[in-house]
Amino acid sequence: MKMDMEKRLYEASVKGDVRVLQELLEQDSLILDRLTLTCFNETPLHIAALCGHIEFVRLILARNPQLASELDSRKSSALHVASAKGHLHIVKMLLLVNAELCLARDCDGGNPLHLAAIKGRVEVIKELIHVRPRAALGTMINGENVLHLCVKHNQLEVLKVLMEIGWDHVFLNAKDGDGHNILHLAVADKQIETAKYLLKTHHIDVNAMDANGNTALDILAQSRRGVNDLSIGECLREAGGLRAKDIQNCTKISNGSAGNNNSEVSTPPVYLGGNEAQKPPSKGDWLSKKRETIMVVASLIAGMAFQAGVNPPGGVWDESEELTNQEIPPHKAGQAVMAFIHPKSYRFFLRANTIAFVSSLSTILLLISGLPFRRRIFMWGLMFIMWSTVSSIAVTYGVSIYILTPGKDSDALGQIIEIGIFVWCGLMALLLLGNTIRLLRVWQKKKHEIRSAAAQKFVNSTYVTV
């Protein structure tokens, strides 16, 4: 009989049937009390909180408030369940019964606030913080606090709500078990909006190192490359982000200057974590920025050229045709249709696409070879190669469009191509002129310095003779 009543109770909790619950309580007023002794998994309160049955939860708490403290097999309370599901009214009722449940931890170390942050339950988080602000200080088993969970699960709105609270610097820059702070996690996962927001707050140490001694800029350089890398890298550098090796070099220089008592020139301040002082970009920073930009562009062009090579305009033949046909020439399956229908254009397409592919791969190989590209002349050489690469991929696009455009639109296409060639040639001429002027100015400046040095040497030698 008792087993049947408990079964009916669980079925009623799933449906939220308050009438059945009242009938069971009239038949056995201790049925909820016995569940605290015999139930080792989910209680009817857990199930009702999961399903969001407000009136059912209200009646259970009115008759037996101790059920709010009962835990399931994962050490989760009904408040854990309601917080994860975002049932705000049920959360408020459970907090009125026992507010200390905000601090209860499940088998993973998570409290109700952690689960609400993972699921993005903004209103529930506000209520939990209002009742027990200390819940935000709890950490998971692997050392993640609630801010780590927001970034890890890409919950930017929840992160903004939590960041508006006046946390101290230690909490905002806390690290998990792997030594990662929230900026490290955002950069590693390429969450560009989250990274920009964290850098704008001016509270996150942009040059903090993880357990492996890597800063956020190091993590960006080591992770997979994509279109968001450039934007994130720009934001990090604008905020004073440095590589770990650069920080070590700056530290050595600072220590050396401090130990030289005869030095009258002090080392300029170096940004190590705030926004108070930033040094101007050095030659090394310029080279590093150009290297990363060229690497990303070369990778993208290599992928485009490879895709165009294996899947040329018009596709490939599906079946082989050995017999001579006036309409369909002999061919084999997998061969390019364009090579038979437009042989001249295909040869032009193949040359341009191959130049783009080989030059981009050559650029990537040179950048990862470890050669000391520390002089600007080498970087100018790489940039010239990239100009050729971009021009070749543009030619590949033009040939592809020409082949794919039907004859009735050939006149309009011809006009568009002429305009495109005119604009492209003008742009290339402008870039060439600008860089030529820059090189001439550098040459003139060096020539002037050499003359000045020679004149000063002559004056000094004349003075000594006299």
N, C-alpha and C positions, 0 to 999 in steps of 0.2 A: 504493500500500500504506500509506504514512504517513498519507494523507488518511483512509483507512478506519479506521485505528487511532485517529486523533484524533476522528473522528466517534463511534466506539464509546466513547471516553473521556468525551466530553460527555454521551452518552446514559446512561452509567453514573453520572455525577455527578448527573444529574437524578433517577435512581432510587435513588441511594445504594448501588449494587451494588458491594460491596467485592471480591467474587470476580472480577468482570470487571476491576477495577482491578489486582488482583494478577496476573492473566493477562497484561494489557498490559505491566505492568512487567517480567515475566519475558521477554516477547518483545522489549521494547525498554526497557532500563533508563534511557535518556536521554529518554524521551518527555516527561516533566515539565520537564526542563531546556530542551528545544527550545521549549516553549510560552512561556517567558519571552522568547524572541526573536521568535516568529512571531505571538503573540496580542496583539492591540491592543484587545480588548474584554474581556468577562468570561472569567476563567479557570475551570477546573473547580472550583477552591477557592471562587470567588465563588458558583458555582451550588450547591455542596454546603452552603456557609454559609447561603445563602438558604433552602434546603429543610430545613435542620436535621439533616443526616445526620452524626451525631457520629463514628461509626467511619470513615466515608469521609474526613472532614476529618483525623482523627488519623493515618490512613495516609499521606495526602498530605504532611502536615507532617513526618512521620517520614522520608520519602524526599527531600523537597525543601522545607525550611523557607523558602527564599527566595521562594516563591510567596506567602507572607503579605504581602510588601511590594509585590506587583504591584498596579497600579491599573487600573481599567477606563476607558472613554471619559469618564466624569464625574469621574475622579480619585478614585474611591472604592475603598478597600481591602476585603478580605474582612471586616475588623473593622467597617467602616462597615455592611456588609450584615447581619452577625450582630447588631450592636447594635440596629439598627432593627427587626429581627424579634424580638428578645428571646431569642435562643438563648444562654443563660448559659454552658452548658458549652463551647460553641464559642468564645465570647468569652474564657473563661479559657485555653483552649488557645492561641489566637492571641496573647494577652498574654504567655504564657510564652515564646513564640518571639521576639516583638518588642514590648516594652512601649511603645516610642516611637510606635507606630502610633496611640496615644491622641491624639497631637497632630497627626496628619495631617489636612489640610483638603481637602475636595472642591472642585468648581468653584464652589460657592456659599459657600465659606468655612466649611462645617460640619465639625466633627470627629465621631468616633463618639459622644461624649457628647451633642452637640447633637441628633443623630438619635434617640438613645435617649430624650432628654427630650421631643422632639416626639411620639413614639409612646407615652410613658408607661411605659417599661420600668424600673421602680423597682429591681429587683435588679441589672440590668445597670449602672445608674447607680452604685449602691453599689460595685460591683466596679471600675468605671473610676475613680471618685474615689479609692478605696483605693490603686490602683496608681499613678495619675498625677493628683494633685489639681490640677496646673497646667492640666489640660485644661478646667477650668471657667472659666478666665480668657480663653479664646479667644473671638473674636467673629466673627459672620458678616460678609458683605460690607457689609451695610447697618448694621453696628454693633450688632446684637443679640447679647447674651450669653445664656447658658443660662437665666437667670431670665426674660428677655424671652420666650424661646421657650416656657417653661412657661405663662406667662400668655396669650400669644398663641394657644396651642393648647389652653387650658383644662385644663391638667394640674396640678390643685391638689395631689394627693398627691405628685407629683414635686417640686413647689415646696416643700412642707413638708420633704421629705427634704433638699433643698439648703439651705434656710434654717437648718436645725439645725447646719450647719457654721459655724464662727466666722469668717464673712467680715467684712471691714472695711466702714466706712460708705460709702466711695467705690464699692466694687463693688456694694453693695446698692442704691445710688441712681444707678447708671450709666444713661446715656441712650443711646438708639439714634440712628440718623441723623436722625430727625425731632424729636429732643430729648425723647422720651418715656421716663420711667422706668416701672417695672413697675406702679406705682399708677395712672399715667395710662392705661395699656393696660387694666387691670382695670376702671376706671371707664368708659372709652369703650365697652367691650364689655359693660357691665352685668353683670359677674361679681361678684355681691353677696357670695358666700362668700369669694372670693379677696380682695376689697377689705377685708372685715371682718378676715380673717386678717392681712393686711399691716399694717393699722392697729393691731392688738393687739400686734404685735411691737415697736412703738415704735422701730423702726430706719429707717423710711421717712420721708423728708421730705415731709410732707403738703402743704406749700405750695411745692414745687419747680415751676418753670415750664418749659414746653416751648419749642420753637424759636419759637413764635408768641406767647410771653409769657402763656400760659394755665396756671392751676393746675388741679388735679384737679377742684375745684369749678366752675371755668369750663367745663371739658370736659363735665361733667355737665349744666350749664345749656344748652350749645349742642347736645347730642346729642338724638336722638329721645326723646320722653317716654313713660314706661311706668310700670307699678306698682312697679318696683324703684327708681325714681328717689328716691322719698321715703325709703326705707330707707337707700340709699347716701348721700344727702345728710345724713341724721341722723348716720350714722357719721362722715362727714367733719367735720361741725361739732363733734361731741363730741371728736374728736381735734385740734381747733383749726384746721380747714380754713378758709381765707379765699379770697375772690375776689381777682384780681390788683389791681383798682382799690382794694380795701380795704387791701391791703398797702401800696400807694403812698401812700394817704392817711395811714396810720399812720406811715409813714416820714417824711412831711412834718411831721406833728405832733411826732414825736420830735425831729427836727432843729430845729424851731422852739423847742421847750422847752429843748433843749441850748444854743441860742444866746442865751437870755434869762437873764442872770446874776442879775436881780432876782426871778426866779420862785422862790417858796418851795414850790410844789406841783409835784411831779414827775409825769410822765406814767405812768400805770399800765402795767406790762409787757404786751406784746402777743405772743401766740403766733405764732411764725414758723417752727416746724418741729419742736419737741420736745413734751414733755408736762410741762414744768416749770412754766409759768405760763399761765393762761388768763384773759382778761378776761371780765367778766359780759356777757351778751347786751345789746347796745345797742338803741335804738329802731330804728335802720336794719336791724339783724339781724332784729328781730321782724317788721318790715314785709316784708323780703325772704323770710323763711320763709313768712309768710302768703301772699304773692303766688304763690310756687311751688306751695304746697298747693292754693290755689284754682284755679290754672291746670290742674293735673293732674285735679282733680275735675271741672272744667268740660269738659275734653276728653273724659273718659270718659262723662259724661252726654250730651254732644252726639252722640257715636257711638251710644249706646244709643237716643236719641230718633230719630235718623235711621234706624236699622235698624228700629225699631218703625213708623215712618211709611211706609217703602217696603214693609214686609212686616207688615201688621197682623194681629192675631189672627184665625185662620180662613183666612188667605191671600187670594189673589185668584182671580177667575174665569179658567179656562183658555180658554174659548171664549165667543163672543158669542151672545146669545139675544135676538132682536128680537121674537119672538112672545109674547103674553101667556100666562102659565102660572100656575095657582093655587099651585103648589109653588115654581116658580122664576120670579122676576120678570124683566122685560126688563133686560138688562145688556150690557156690552161686556167683551171680554177685557182683563184687567189691572186691572179695578176691584175694590175691596175687597168681599169677600163679606159682611163684617160690616155694611157700609153698607146692604145690602138686607135682611139677616136681622134685625139688631138696630139699626135706624136711630137710636134715642134714645141707646143706649149708645155707638154709634160717634161721634155728635156730642160726647158727653162725653169720650170717649177722645181725639178729635182736638184738642179745646181744651186738655186737660191736656198732651198730648204736644207740641203746638205751643208752649205756654208754656215747657215744659222746654227745648225745642230753641232757641228764640229767646233766652231768658234766658241759657243757657249760652254761645251764640255771642256775645251782647252782652258777657258777662263776659270772654271770651277777647279780643274786640276792644279792650275798655278796657285790659286788661293789656298788650297788645302795641302800644298806640297811642303809648306814650312819654310820656303825661301824668304830671306829677309827683305821683304818689300817695305823698307822703311824710308825710301826716298820718293819724293813726289813724281819723279820722272817715270818710275815704274808704274805708279798708279795712273798717270796720264796715258801710258801705253795700254794698260788694261781697259781704260775708258774708251780709247780709240777702237780697240777690238770690239767692245760692246756697241759702239756706234755702228760698226759694220754688221754686227749680229742683228741689231734692231732693224737696220735697213734691209737686210736679207729676209727677215721674217715678214717685213712689210711687203716686199716683192712677192713672197710666197702667198700672202693674202690676196694681193692684186690678181695674180694668175688664177687662184682658186675662184675668186668672184667672177672673173672673165669666163671661165669654163662653165660655171653653174648658172650664169645669167642667160635666159632665153634670147633668141635673135631679135624678137620684137622690142626688147629693151636695150639693145646694144648701143644705140645713139646716146641715150641718157647715161649709160654706164661709161661710155667714152668720155663724156664731159666730166663726170665725177672723178674718173681716174686722172684726167688732165689737171683738174683743180688740186687733187691730192698730191700729184707729183710736184706741182708748182709750190704748194705750201711746204711739202717735205724738203725740197731742195732749198727753199728760202730759209727754213729753220736750220738746216745743216750749215748753210753758208753763214748765218748769223752766229751760230755756235763756234764755227771755225774762226770767224773774224774776232769774236770776243776773246777766245783763248789765245789767238795770235797776239792781240794787243796786250793781254796779260803777260805773256812770255816776253814780249819786247820791253815792257816796263820793268820786269824782273832783271832782264839782261842789262838795261840801262842803269838800274840801281846798283847792280854789282859792279858795272864798269865805273860808275862814279865813286863807289867805295874804294875800288882799286887805285884810282887816280888820287883820291884824297890821301890814302895811306902812303902812296909813293911820294906825294908832295910833302907830307909830314915827315917822312923819313929823310928827304933831302934837306928840309929845314933843320932837323935835329943834327944831321951830319955836318952842315955848315956851321951851326952854333958850336959844336964840339971843336971844329977846326980852328975857329976864331979864338 
